[in-house]
Amino acid sequence: MNFVLSALMLSSIALVAGAVVLWRRTGERRRPLLMMLLAAIMLANVAIWTLPDASGTAPLSQLPQ
């Protein structure tokens, strides 16, 4: 699971960087905006798995080893 979360973080960084480059080079708006949206969704998924809830335990720590 740690590998999956790491891959999500790295790919979201790559998506944001790619969106900025695409927007600056071509002036296009739709594809870079969709890339940013996908990166935000991926970061939200990482946050859901890693941030603790009200009881102080993260969902990632509750998975069986």
Buried (B, 14 or more C-beta within 10 A) or exposed (E): EEEEBEEBEEEBEEBBEBBEEBBEEEEEEEEBEEBBEBBEEBBEBBEEBEEEEEEEEEEBEEEEE
